Amino acid sequence: MNEARWLDEREGRAWRGYLNMHTQLMACLHRQLQDYSGLSLADFDVLVRLTDLAEPRMRIGELGQALQWEKSRLSHHLGRMQKRGLVRREDCPDDARGAYIVLTEQGRTAIEQAAPGHVDAVRELVFDALTAEQVDAFGVIVGHILERLERAETNAPVRPGSCGSPSP
Protein backbone atom coordinates (compact mmCIF):
# COMPACT_ATOMS: atom_id res chain seq x y z
CA MET A 1 0.00 0.00 0.00
CA ASN A 2 1.30 3.44 -0.91
CA GLU A 3 1.97 5.98 1.77
CA ALA A 4 -0.48 8.88 1.78
CA ARG A 5 0.60 12.11 0.14
CA TRP A 6 -0.69 14.43 2.86
CA LEU A 7 -1.90 17.88 1.94
CA ASP A 8 0.47 20.66 2.84
CA GLU A 9 -0.80 23.58 4.94
CA ARG A 10 -1.79 25.68 1.90
CA GLU A 11 -3.60 22.75 0.22
CA GLY A 12 -5.30 21.74 3.48
CA ARG A 13 -6.54 25.29 4.07
CA ALA A 14 -7.88 25.48 0.49
CA TRP A 15 -9.52 22.05 0.75
CA ARG A 16 -11.19 22.75 4.11
CA GLY A 17 -12.34 26.11 2.77
CA TYR A 18 -13.84 24.42 -0.28
CA LEU A 19 -15.66 21.85 1.89
CA ASN A 20 -17.02 24.59 4.16
CA MET A 21 -18.07 26.73 1.17
CA HIS A 22 -19.75 23.77 -0.55
CA THR A 23 -21.72 22.83 2.57
CA GLN A 24 -22.90 26.38 3.20
CA LEU A 25 -23.65 27.12 -0.46
CA MET A 26 -25.70 23.96 -0.99
CA ALA A 27 -27.66 24.58 2.24
CA CYS A 28 -28.36 28.18 1.24
CA LEU A 29 -29.42 27.25 -2.30
CA HIS A 30 -31.63 24.48 -0.95
CA ARG A 31 -33.34 26.88 1.48
CA GLN A 32 -33.80 29.47 -1.27
CA LEU A 33 -35.41 26.93 -3.60
CA GLN A 34 -37.68 25.60 -0.85
CA ASP A 35 -38.79 29.08 0.20
CA TYR A 36 -39.19 30.42 -3.35
CA SER A 37 -40.67 27.41 -5.13
CA GLY A 38 -41.24 24.46 -2.81
CA LEU A 39 -38.63 22.43 -4.74
CA SER A 40 -35.64 20.83 -3.10
CA LEU A 41 -32.18 21.15 -4.62
CA ALA A 42 -32.46 17.44 -5.51
CA ASP A 43 -35.79 18.08 -7.29
CA PHE A 44 -34.16 20.93 -9.18
CA ASP A 45 -31.22 18.70 -10.20
CA VAL A 46 -33.59 16.08 -11.65
CA LEU A 47 -35.73 18.65 -13.44
CA VAL A 48 -32.68 20.41 -14.93
CA ARG A 49 -31.40 17.11 -16.35
CA LEU A 50 -34.76 16.54 -18.02
CA THR A 51 -35.28 20.07 -19.33
CA ASP A 52 -31.80 20.08 -20.88
CA LEU A 53 -32.92 17.36 -23.31
CA ALA A 54 -34.65 17.92 -26.65
CA GLU A 55 -37.17 15.27 -25.59
CA PRO A 56 -37.59 15.68 -21.82
CA ARG A 57 -37.25 12.03 -20.82
CA MET A 58 -34.35 9.86 -19.78
CA ARG A 59 -33.70 6.24 -18.89
CA ILE A 60 -33.78 5.97 -15.13
CA GLY A 61 -30.34 4.35 -15.02
CA GLU A 62 -28.84 7.13 -17.13
CA LEU A 63 -30.39 9.73 -14.83
CA GLY A 64 -28.89 7.98 -11.82
CA GLN A 65 -25.47 8.00 -13.47
CA ALA A 66 -25.77 11.66 -14.44
CA LEU A 67 -26.70 12.61 -10.88
CA GLN A 68 -24.24 10.14 -9.29
CA TRP A 69 -27.03 8.85 -7.02
CA GLU A 70 -27.41 5.37 -5.59
CA LYS A 71 -30.24 3.34 -7.12
CA SER A 72 -32.35 3.37 -3.93
CA ARG A 73 -31.99 7.13 -3.41
CA LEU A 74 -33.00 7.75 -7.02
CA SER A 75 -35.96 5.41 -6.82
CA HIS A 76 -37.29 6.95 -3.59
CA HIS A 77 -36.77 10.49 -4.79
CA LEU A 78 -38.41 9.89 -8.16
CA GLY A 79 -41.34 8.26 -6.37
CA ARG A 80 -41.82 11.40 -4.27
CA MET A 81 -41.55 13.63 -7.34
CA GLN A 82 -44.04 11.43 -9.20
CA LYS A 83 -46.55 11.74 -6.32
CA ARG A 84 -46.23 15.52 -6.62
CA GLY A 85 -46.85 15.33 -10.38
CA LEU A 86 -43.42 16.66 -11.40
CA VAL A 87 -42.39 13.55 -13.34
CA ARG A 88 -43.92 10.28 -14.51
CA ARG A 89 -42.53 6.86 -15.35
CA GLU A 90 -42.96 5.30 -18.77
CA ASP A 91 -42.16 1.74 -19.71
CA CYS A 92 -39.39 1.29 -22.22
CA PRO A 93 -40.93 -0.42 -25.27
CA ASP A 94 -37.71 -2.22 -26.29
CA ASP A 95 -36.63 -3.26 -22.76
CA ALA A 96 -39.27 -4.79 -20.49
CA ARG A 97 -37.09 -4.17 -17.41
CA GLY A 98 -36.25 -0.58 -18.33
CA ALA A 99 -38.18 2.60 -17.76
CA TYR A 100 -38.00 6.26 -18.60
CA ILE A 101 -38.55 9.18 -16.30
CA VAL A 102 -40.49 11.91 -18.12
CA LEU A 103 -40.94 15.57 -17.30
CA THR A 104 -44.61 16.49 -16.87
CA GLU A 105 -46.15 19.86 -17.67
CA GLN A 106 -46.40 20.45 -13.92
CA GLY A 107 -42.68 19.68 -13.61
CA ARG A 108 -41.85 22.07 -16.46
CA THR A 109 -43.94 24.81 -14.85
CA ALA A 110 -42.26 24.18 -11.48
CA ILE A 111 -38.73 24.53 -12.85
CA GLU A 112 -39.64 27.54 -14.99
CA GLN A 113 -40.97 29.26 -11.88
CA ALA A 114 -38.02 28.20 -9.69
CA ALA A 115 -35.19 28.95 -12.12
CA PRO A 116 -35.20 32.78 -11.96
CA GLY A 117 -34.90 32.84 -8.16
CA HIS A 118 -32.28 30.10 -8.22
CA VAL A 119 -30.20 31.93 -10.82
CA ASP A 120 -30.49 35.15 -8.80
CA ALA A 121 -29.23 33.32 -5.71
CA VAL A 122 -26.32 31.73 -7.60
CA ARG A 123 -25.40 35.09 -9.08
CA GLU A 124 -25.60 36.86 -5.70
CA LEU A 125 -23.77 34.19 -3.70
CA VAL A 126 -21.10 33.19 -6.22
CA PHE A 127 -20.60 35.30 -9.31
CA ASP A 128 -21.20 38.76 -7.83
CA ALA A 129 -18.35 38.01 -5.39
CA LEU A 130 -15.88 37.39 -8.24
CA THR A 131 -14.15 39.51 -10.84
CA ALA A 132 -14.42 38.54 -14.52
CA GLU A 133 -10.89 37.11 -14.31
CA GLN A 134 -11.81 35.05 -11.25
CA VAL A 135 -14.90 33.68 -13.04
CA ASP A 136 -12.65 32.64 -15.94
CA ALA A 137 -10.16 31.02 -13.54
CA PHE A 138 -13.00 29.28 -11.69
CA GLY A 139 -14.26 27.84 -14.99
CA VAL A 140 -10.78 26.57 -15.87
CA ILE A 141 -10.30 25.02 -12.42
CA VAL A 142 -13.68 23.29 -12.56
CA GLY A 143 -12.92 22.01 -16.06
CA HIS A 144 -9.58 20.52 -14.98
CA ILE A 145 -11.13 18.78 -11.97
CA LEU A 146 -14.04 17.42 -14.03
CA GLU A 147 -11.61 16.06 -16.63
CA ARG A 148 -9.66 14.31 -13.86
CA LEU A 149 -12.86 12.87 -12.39
CA GLU A 150 -14.01 11.62 -15.79
CA ARG A 151 -10.67 9.89 -16.36
CA ALA A 152 -10.84 8.36 -12.88
CA GLU A 153 -14.37 7.13 -13.56
CA THR A 154 -13.58 5.52 -16.90
CA ASN A 155 -9.94 4.40 -16.67
CA ALA A 156 -8.71 4.02 -13.15
CA PRO A 157 -8.57 0.75 -11.25
CA VAL A 158 -10.50 0.63 -7.99
CA ARG A 159 -8.22 1.51 -5.10
CA PRO A 160 -8.47 3.53 -1.90
CA GLY A 161 -8.94 7.15 -2.87
CA SER A 162 -10.15 6.36 -6.39
CA CYS A 163 -13.62 6.92 -7.79
CA GLY A 164 -12.88 4.79 -10.81
CA SER A 165 -14.32 1.50 -11.91
CA PRO A 166 -12.30 -1.65 -12.46
CA SER A 167 -10.59 -1.68 -15.81
CA PRO A 168 -12.03 -4.22 -18.27
N, C-alpha and C positions, 0 to 999 in steps of 0.2 A: 504494500500500500504506500502511495506517495505521501510525503509529508505535506501538510497544508501550507499554502503560500498565504500567510496572514496579511491582512490589509495593513498598510502603514497608517500613521496617524491622519494624514491628509485624506486618504482613501476611506478610512473608517468614518471620519467626520462627514464626508460627502455621502457615503452610503447611509449612515444613520439619518442624515438630513433628508435624503430622498425618501426613506421609509416613513419618516414622520410627516413629510409633505404629502406623500401618497395617501396615508391614512386620513389625514385631516381633509384633503381635497375631496376624496371619495365620499367621506361622511357629509361634507358640506354640499356637494352636488346631489347626493341622495336626498338630503333634507329639502333642498330647493325643489327638486322634482316632485317630491311627495307633497310639499306645500302648494306648489304652483299647479300641479296637474293630477295628483293622485297616483302617478306612476312611480315605481321604484327604479333605481339605476339599472337593476337587472332587467326589468321590463323594457326600459329604454334601449338597452343593448340588444335585446332580441328584436325589437321593432325596427331599429336602425338596420340590422342585418337584412331584414326582409324588405324594407323600403329601398335599400340600395340596389335591389335586383330589378331587372326589366320586368320579369314576372314575379310578383312578390310571394314566392313560395320556395321552400328549401327542404331537402331531405333532412329528417331529424338528426341523423348521424353527422351530416355535414355541418349543421348548425351547432351541434355539440363541439365538434372540432374547432369551428371558427371561434366559439366563445371560450374554448378550453375548459368546459364544464364536465364533471362526472355525469355518467348516464342517469343516475338516480336524481341528482340535482336538477338536470335538464327536464326529466320527465315530470317531476313534482312541480317545477316552476311553470312549464307549459300547461300543465293541468289547471293551475290556478289562473293563468292568463286566459285559457279557454273558457273557464267558468265566468270570467268577466267579459267575454265576448271580444277579446282583442285579437285572438288567433283561433284557427280551427285546424283539425287534423283531417287529412285526406289520405285514403289508401293509395298506394303506388300501384298502378295497373300492371306493370311488368315485374313486380316483386311483391309477392303476397305477404312477406314479412316486413316490408318497408312501408314507410309512411312519410308524407309531407306535412310540414307545418305551413299554414297559409295565413297571410295577413287579411284580416276582415276589414270592412269599411269602418267599423267602430275602432279598430286598431289604428287604421290610417288617420282617422280624425284625432285620436288620442295623441299620436306622435306629432301631428301637425300643430296641435295646440300646445304641446309640451316643448317643442324644439326652440321657439323663440326665447323663452325664459331660460332654457338650458344653455343656449349659445350666449346669452347675455351674462350668465353666471360664469361660464368658462372664460369669456372675454375679460370680465372684471377680475376674476381670481387669478388668471394665468397671464393672458397676453397683455393686459393693460399694465402689468408690473414689469414688462420686458421692453427693451429697445428693439428696433427692427433687426439689428445685428444679433442680439440675443435670441430672437425668434428664429433667425436663420441657423444659428449655432445649435439651438435646441432641436430643430428639425434634422440637422446632420447627426447629432448625437443619437436621437431616437432611431434614425435610419440604420446607423452602425450597429446598435444593440439589437434591433429587429433582425438584421441580416445574420448576426451571430446566433440568435435564438433559432432562426429558421435552419441554419446549418446544423445546429445541435439537435434539432428535432428530426431532421432527415438523415443525417450521416453519422452521428456520434454513437459509439457503443454505450450501453447503460453502465453507469458507474456512479459512485457517490459524487454529488455535485453536478451531475449531468441531467438535462431534461430530454436527452435523445432517446431514440428507440434502438433496439438491437439492430445491428447491420444485418442485411439478408445473407 
